[in-house]
C-alpha cells in the first residue's frame, strides 16, 4: 500500500490537454472527498467547492486568466473557495485540499491542472467573474481552480534524478548540506 501511494505521487503531473470523455459525477465526488481529507488548522475546514461544467464560463475563465485551452477542455472545473472568517489559514488549508484532489485524480487515471491564484490582476478579474456567475456569498475568497479531465496522453512519472535536488536540502543551518 505504502509503495502505491508513493508511486501515485511520482505519477502526479500537471495535465493541460484533455480528451472529450466526461469525468463522471462519481469521480468528481471522489476527488472532492479526498480533498476534504486534507488537514486544516484546528480542524476548521474553511473550504467550499463549486463544480463547474459550463463551457461558456470555462471559456470566459480561460480568456480572463490567459490560460488556454485546458480550462475550456476540462470535463469539470472545481473552484476552490475559503472562508477567512472561519480560519486565517484558509488559503493554506485550501492548497492542501487541492493537492489531495490532484493526487486522487491521478489515482483515478484522470488528469488535473491547478489554475490561478490570488495576488494578480487576472485572478482578481476571474474571482469577480466567478462571484457573479456562481452567486458566491460575500466574504468567501476564491483560491484557485482545479481542472479535471481524461488526459489526452499519459505523462511519464517523475524520477528521483529529475526531481530530488540535494542542494536544496539543509540540515541544522542553511549552509550545512548533507550529501
C-alpha positions as CSV (number, residue, x, y, z in Angstrom):
1,X,0.0,0.0,0.0
2,X,2.7,2.5,1.0
3,X,4.6,1.9,-2.3
4,X,1.3,2.5,-4.2
5,X,0.9,5.9,-2.6
6,X,4.5,6.9,-3.4
7,X,4.1,5.7,-7.0
8,X,0.9,7.8,-7.4
9,X,2.7,10.9,-6.1
10,X,5.5,10.3,-8.6
11,X,2.9,9.9,-11.3
12,X,1.0,13.1,-10.5
13,X,1.7,15.6,-13.2
14,X,0.0,18.7,-14.4
15,X,-2.2,17.8,-17.4
16,X,-3.1,20.6,-19.8
17,X,-4.7,18.6,-22.6
18,X,-7.8,16.6,-22.2
19,X,-10.0,14.3,-24.3
20,X,-13.7,14.8,-24.9
21,X,-14.6,12.0,-22.5
22,X,-16.6,13.1,-19.5
23,X,-15.4,12.8,-15.9
24,X,-18.3,11.1,-14.1
25,X,-20.1,12.7,-11.1
26,X,-18.8,9.8,-9.0
27,X,-15.2,10.6,-10.0
28,X,-15.7,14.3,-9.2
29,X,-17.2,13.3,-5.8
30,X,-14.3,11.0,-5.0
31,X,-11.8,13.8,-5.9
32,X,-13.7,16.2,-3.6
33,X,-13.9,13.6,-0.8
34,X,-10.1,13.1,-1.0
35,X,-9.6,16.9,-0.9
36,X,-11.6,17.1,2.3
37,X,-9.3,14.6,4.0
38,X,-6.6,17.3,3.9
39,X,-5.6,18.7,7.3
40,X,-6.9,22.1,8.3
41,X,-5.8,24.4,11.1
42,X,-7.6,23.3,14.2
43,X,-10.0,21.2,12.1
44,X,-11.9,24.3,11.0
45,X,-12.4,23.2,7.3
46,X,-12.8,26.7,5.8
47,X,-13.2,25.4,2.3
48,X,-16.1,25.3,-0.1
49,X,-16.0,23.8,-3.6
50,X,-18.1,24.7,-6.7
51,X,-18.1,22.2,-9.6
52,X,-18.3,23.9,-12.9
53,X,-19.4,22.1,-16.1
54,X,-20.5,25.2,-18.0
55,X,-18.3,25.5,-21.1
56,X,-19.2,29.2,-21.7
57,X,-18.0,30.1,-18.2
58,X,-14.9,27.9,-18.6
59,X,-14.1,29.8,-21.8
60,X,-14.5,33.1,-20.1
61,X,-12.3,31.9,-17.2
62,X,-9.6,30.7,-19.7
63,X,-9.7,34.0,-21.5
64,X,-9.6,36.1,-18.3
65,X,-6.7,34.2,-16.9
66,X,-4.9,33.9,-20.3
67,X,-4.9,30.1,-19.9
68,X,-5.9,28.1,-22.9
69,X,-7.1,25.7,-23.8
70,X,-7.2,23.4,-20.8
71,X,-9.7,25.3,-18.7
72,X,-12.1,25.1,-21.7
73,X,-11.3,21.5,-22.4
74,X,-11.7,20.2,-18.9
75,X,-14.7,18.0,-18.3
76,X,-15.1,19.6,-14.9
77,X,-13.5,22.6,-13.2
78,X,-13.7,22.9,-9.4
79,X,-13.5,26.4,-8.0
80,X,-11.9,26.2,-4.5
81,X,-13.1,28.7,-2.0
82,X,-12.1,29.6,1.5
83,X,-13.8,31.4,4.3
84,X,-11.3,33.8,6.0
85,X,-13.9,34.3,8.8
86,X,-13.5,30.6,9.7
87,X,-9.7,30.4,9.6
88,X,-6.9,32.8,8.9
89,X,-5.1,29.8,7.1
90,X,-8.0,29.3,4.7
91,X,-5.5,29.6,1.8
92,X,-3.1,27.0,3.2
93,X,-5.9,24.7,4.0
94,X,-7.3,25.0,0.5
95,X,-3.9,24.3,-1.0
96,X,-3.6,21.1,1.0
97,X,-7.1,20.1,-0.3
98,X,-6.1,20.9,-3.9
99,X,-3.0,18.7,-3.8
100,X,-5.0,15.9,-2.3
101,X,-7.6,16.3,-5.1
102,X,-4.9,16.2,-7.8
103,X,-3.3,13.1,-6.3
104,X,-6.7,11.5,-6.1
105,X,-7.3,12.4,-9.8
106,X,-4.1,10.7,-10.7
107,X,-5.1,7.6,-8.8
108,X,-8.3,7.6,-10.8
109,X,-6.3,7.8,-14.1
110,X,-7.6,11.4,-14.6
111,X,-5.6,14.4,-15.4
112,X,-5.6,17.6,-13.5
113,X,-4.3,21.1,-13.5
114,X,-4.1,23.8,-10.8
115,X,-5.0,27.2,-12.4
116,X,-4.9,30.6,-11.0
117,X,-4.2,32.1,-7.6
118,X,-4.8,35.3,-5.6
119,X,-2.3,38.1,-6.0
120,X,-2.5,39.2,-9.5
121,X,-4.8,41.4,-11.6
122,X,-6.0,38.5,-13.8
123,X,-7.0,36.4,-10.8
124,X,-8.9,39.4,-9.3
125,X,-10.9,39.6,-12.5
126,X,-11.5,35.8,-12.5
127,X,-12.6,36.0,-8.9
128,X,-15.2,38.7,-9.8
129,X,-16.4,36.6,-12.8
130,X,-16.8,33.6,-10.5
131,X,-18.5,35.5,-7.8
132,X,-21.1,36.9,-10.2
133,X,-21.6,33.7,-12.2
134,X,-21.7,31.3,-9.3
135,X,-23.5,33.6,-6.9
136,X,-20.8,33.3,-4.2
137,X,-21.8,34.9,-0.9
138,X,-19.8,37.9,0.3
139,X,-16.7,37.1,2.4
140,X,-15.7,33.9,0.6
141,X,-12.4,34.0,-1.3
142,X,-11.6,32.1,-4.5
143,X,-8.2,30.3,-4.0
144,X,-7.8,28.5,-7.3
145,X,-9.3,26.3,-9.9
146,X,-8.8,22.6,-10.3
147,X,-9.3,21.4,-13.9
148,X,-10.2,17.7,-14.3
149,X,-10.4,15.5,-17.4
150,X,-9.2,12.4,-19.1
151,X,-5.6,13.1,-20.3
152,X,-5.0,13.4,-24.0
153,X,-1.8,11.5,-23.4
154,X,-0.4,9.7,-20.3
155,X,2.6,11.5,-18.8
156,X,5.7,9.7,-17.7
157,X,6.1,9.6,-13.9
158,X,8.7,11.8,-12.3
159,X,12.0,10.2,-11.3
160,X,14.2,10.9,-8.3
161,X,17.0,12.0,-10.6
162,X,14.9,14.7,-12.3
163,X,13.2,16.0,-9.2
164,X,15.2,15.4,-6.0
165,X,17.9,18.1,-5.5
166,X,20.1,17.6,-2.5
167,X,21.5,21.1,-2.9
168,X,18.1,22.4,-1.8
169,X,18.1,20.4,1.5
170,X,19.8,21.9,4.5
171,X,20.4,20.3,7.9
172,X,20.8,22.3,11.0
173,X,21.6,25.6,9.3
174,X,21.2,26.8,5.7
175,X,24.9,26.2,4.9
176,X,25.1,22.7,6.1
177,X,24.4,20.2,3.3
178,X,24.2,16.5,3.8
179,X,25.3,14.8,0.6
